[in-house]
């Protein structure tokens, strides 16, 4: 197999550098398992989960304490996406643009757009799994957070959800949409007063960085999510204890969708639905479940309005696995198909390894930028929604 992609390496990395600087949303905020090992669509990947560890007292002694054993658990994830973006050129097109001196610049931009396309698909997947598996919400649907000047209580309240649920105190993330970010930049003047904020990054560059122990990030994937049509539902009369996650609803009509928020009369908490209904039946709310018991009487249920879910979470609560797509094994034991050359390139900033292949065709060639990935929110009680 000829090394036809070797000379293209600088172009590919130039394109990656353009895209990687824009990946400021979910991809850098979640736990990633990325490597050059190929994986097939629907293949199962085991992701190790390190346990929380308690501290021990320091006590002088002849030997070191016989402690430190841990049980490392894992979660099973599926490679559920396998996509490619094609870039095709014929000889006449190349010749004309090379003579004009435009070919290299256009090719860089084409690869940039190809990487961006795959990145955007991943961002949407991570947004969807995260908001549909959050524990509870805070804020007002339809009203972007941080809209009151000098008031940072929104971040304090969504962090309270994580704190109350026992989320790790380190590596907390808040990924917001454009409306939330605009309010932070435009109305929270305490953040861009250099003498109070201690930095001029927001004032000069629009960079927020860390706020109240959370990394603030922006993602274009965060958009308004239309609520279900559910109305007039009540619980049955069974009664539900604190911690219950399956609640049977009766009498009402319409859909309650995964990601909708619901409140129960007598309880101000906004619970996120992870398993919805299209008619009377049992909804599922995320862990840790009810914080206030539901009595043994029909209790009114209110479905929250359409909202934009900005998301606060611990990095370990959301997992992303990326791999180059699987290829058949040839007679020499190497992975190969009809491609003239295949190379893997790893974005040094995101850690994602992309697959780039070139196929010679009749009077033309086509490049494929490829990636396979899986994603999953594995710890709902370490995820909260900041409604907007």
ChimeraX attribute file (.defattr): number of C-alpha atoms within 10 A of each C-alpha:
attribute: neighborCount
match mode: 1-to-1
recipient: residues
	/A:1	8
	/A:2	8
	/A:3	10
	/A:4	14
	/A:5	16
	/A:6	11
	/A:7	9
	/A:8	12
	/A:9	13
	/A:10	11
	/A:11	17
	/A:12	20
	/A:13	19
	/A:14	14
	/A:15	22
	/A:16	25
	/A:17	15
	/A:18	17
	/A:19	21
	/A:20	21
	/A:21	10
	/A:22	12
	/A:23	21
	/A:24	17
	/A:25	24
	/A:26	31
	/A:27	22
	/A:28	16
	/A:29	24
	/A:30	22
	/A:31	17
	/A:32	20
	/A:33	18
	/A:34	18
	/A:35	17
	/A:36	17
	/A:37	12
	/A:38	15
	/A:39	22
	/A:40	18
	/A:41	16
	/A:42	15
	/A:43	13
	/A:44	14
	/A:45	16
	/A:46	13
	/A:47	16
	/A:48	12
	/A:49	12
	/A:50	12
	/A:51	11
	/A:52	10
	/A:53	9
	/A:54	6
	/A:55	6
	/A:56	9
	/A:57	5
	/A:58	8
	/A:59	7
	/A:60	8
	/A:61	7
	/A:62	5
	/A:63	6
	/A:64	9
	/A:65	11
	/A:66	6
	/A:67	7
	/A:68	8
	/A:69	7
	/A:70	10
	/A:71	9
	/A:72	10
	/A:73	11
	/A:74	13
	/A:75	12
	/A:76	11
	/A:77	20
	/A:78	18
	/A:79	21
	/A:80	15
	/A:81	18
	/A:82	20
	/A:83	16
	/A:84	19
	/A:85	18
	/A:86	15
	/A:87	16
	/A:88	15
	/A:89	14
	/A:90	13
	/A:91	11
	/A:92	11
	/A:93	12
	/A:94	15
	/A:95	12
	/A:96	12
	/A:97	14
	/A:98	12
	/A:99	9
	/A:100	9
	/A:101	11
	/A:102	12
	/A:103	15
	/A:104	14
	/A:105	12
	/A:106	12
	/A:107	17
	/A:108	20
	/A:109	18
	/A:110	18
	/A:111	26
	/A:112	21
	/A:113	18
	/A:114	21
	/A:115	23
	/A:116	20
	/A:117	17
	/A:118	20
	/A:119	20
	/A:120	18
	/A:121	14
	/A:122	22
	/A:123	20
	/A:124	17
	/A:125	19
	/A:126	24
	/A:127	25
	/A:128	20
	/A:129	19
	/A:130	30
	/A:131	30
	/A:132	24
	/A:133	29
	/A:134	31
	/A:135	30
	/A:136	30
	/A:137	27
	/A:138	25
	/A:139	20
	/A:140	15
	/A:141	19
	/A:142	14
	/A:143	14
	/A:144	24
	/A:145	27
	/A:146	24
	/A:147	19
	/A:148	14
	/A:149	13
	/A:150	13
	/A:151	16
	/A:152	17
	/A:153	12
	/A:154	17
	/A:155	20
	/A:156	13
	/A:157	16
	/A:158	24
	/A:159	28
	/A:160	15
	/A:161	22
	/A:162	24
	/A:163	14
	/A:164	11
	/A:165	18
	/A:166	12
	/A:167	23
	/A:168	16
	/A:169	12
	/A:170	10
	/A:171	15
	/A:172	25
	/A:173	25
	/A:174	28
	/A:175	27
	/A:176	30
	/A:177	22
	/A:178	16
	/A:179	20
	/A:180	22
	/A:181	21
	/A:182	17
	/A:183	17
	/A:184	25
	/A:185	19
	/A:186	15
	/A:187	17
	/A:188	18
	/A:189	18
	/A:190	16
	/A:191	22
	/A:192	23
	/A:193	14
	/A:194	14
	/A:195	10
	/A:196	11
	/A:197	15
	/A:198	10
	/A:199	15
	/A:200	17
	/A:201	15
	/A:202	18
	/A:203	16
	/A:204	9
	/A:205	8
	/A:206	15
	/A:207	15
	/A:208	20
	/A:209	12
	/A:210	13
	/A:211	15
	/A:212	11
	/A:213	16
	/A:214	20
	/A:215	16
	/A:216	21
	/A:217	22
	/A:218	21
	/A:219	22
	/A:220	17
	/A:221	21
	/A:222	24
	/A:223	18
	/A:224	16
	/A:225	15
	/A:226	13
	/A:227	18
	/A:228	21
	/A:229	13
	/A:230	22
	/A:231	16
	/A:232	14
	/A:233	23
	/A:234	21
	/A:235	26
	/A:236	21
	/A:237	15
	/A:238	13
	/A:239	16
	/A:240	19
	/A:241	14
	/A:242	12
	/A:243	15
	/A:244	19
	/A:245	21
	/A:246	17
	/A:247	19
	/A:248	19
	/A:249	23
	/A:250	19
	/A:251	14
	/A:252	17
	/A:253	16
	/A:254	15
	/A:255	18
	/A:256	26
	/A:257	22
	/A:258	22
	/A:259	28
	/A:260	29
	/A:261	31
	/A:262	20
	/A:263	16
	/A:264	20
	/A:265	15
	/A:266	12
	/A:267	12
	/A:268	12
	/A:269	17
	/A:270	21
	/A:271	30
	/A:272	30
	/A:273	27
	/A:274	24
	/A:275	19
	/A:276	19
	/A:277	20
	/A:278	14
	/A:279	16
	/A:280	19
	/A:281	17
	/A:282	17
	/A:283	19
	/A:284	19
	/A:285	30
	/A:286	25
	/A:287	22
	/A:288	20
	/A:289	22
	/A:290	24
	/A:291	14
	/A:292	16
	/A:293	16
	/A:294	23
	/A:295	16
	/A:296	12
	/A:297	12
	/A:298	18
	/A:299	19
	/A:300	18
	/A:301	19
	/A:302	17
	/A:303	24
	/A:304	20
	/A:305	18
	/A:306	17
	/A:307	22
	/A:308	26
	/A:309	32
	/A:310	30
	/A:311	24
	/A:312	28
	/A:313	31
	/A:314	25
	/A:315	22
	/A:316	20
	/A:317	22
	/A:318	26
	/A:319	24
	/A:320	23
	/A:321	22
	/A:322	26
	/A:323	25
	/A:324	27
	/A:325	22
	/A:326	17
	/A:327	13
	/A:328	10
	/A:329	11
	/A:330	10
	/A:331	8
	/A:332	7
	/A:333	8
	/A:334	10
	/A:335	13
	/A:336	17
	/A:337	14
	/A:338	9
	/A:339	15
	/A:340	15
	/A:341	19
	/A:342	22
	/A:343	17
	/A:344	17
	/A:345	17
	/A:346	16
	/A:347	15
	/A:348	12
	/A:349	13
	/A:350	16
	/A:351	17
	/A:352	25
	/A:353	21
	/A:354	25
	/A:355	21
	/A:356	24
	/A:357	20
	/A:358	21
	/A:359	17
	/A:360	14
	/A:361	11
	/A:362	7
	/A:363	9
	/A:364	14
	/A:365	14
	/A:366	16
	/A:367	21
	/A:368	20
	/A:369	24
	/A:370	22
	/A:371	25
	/A:372	26
	/A:373	28
	/A:374	24
	/A:375	24
	/A:376	20
	/A:377	23
	/A:378	19
	/A:379	21
	/A:380	28
	/A:381	24
	/A:382	30
	/A:383	34
	/A:384	31
	/A:385	33
	/A:386	28
	/A:387	27
	/A:388	24
